[in-house]
Amino acid sequence: MTVPQSCHFEKKGRNDILMKIRLGKVEVTFFHSINQEILETILDKVLFYDNPAQ
């Protein structure tokens, strides 16, 4: 997975946040609902990159 140096997103307000997950230094914010399988895939990748020794 490559991380772009900069990426412009449409500005969202705090009231638009559906879910926010913070794992150590990594924070993932969802503004739209996604299906369970995609959510689990994203969280698995975040957890792996946060702690690759597992």
N, C-alpha and C positions, 0 to 999 in steps of 0.2 A: 504494500500500500504506500503510495507516495503522498506527501503532504505538500500542497501548494504553498509558495512563499506568501502569497496574499490572495484573498478571495473575497469579493464583495457580495454581501448578502442583503436582501431587502430588510430594512430596519423593522424590528418587531418590538412591541411594548412588553412590559412585564406581565400584563394581563393576558397576553397571547401564549404564554408558556404553558404547555401541557404537562411536561415532566422535566425535571432537572436532576441529574445524577452526578455526584462528585465522588471520585475515587482517588484519594491522595491529591496529586497535582493536576489530575485530568478531570475536566468537567464536560458533560454531554448534556445538551439541552434539546428537547423535542418540542416543536411548535405544531406538529400535525400528528394525529394518531397513526401508528404503523402496526402491522400485524405482528403477532407474537414471535413468529419465526425470524423475521428481520430484526426485531428488538433483541432477541437472544444472540443472533449473529454479531450485531454491533457490540453488545456487552461482552461477548467472548473475546472479540478483537481488542477492545479497550482493556480488559483485564490482562490479556496476554502481553500487550505492549507496556502496560504498567508494571508487570512482574514477569518477564520472560523466562525466569528460572523454573517456573512451574511446568 
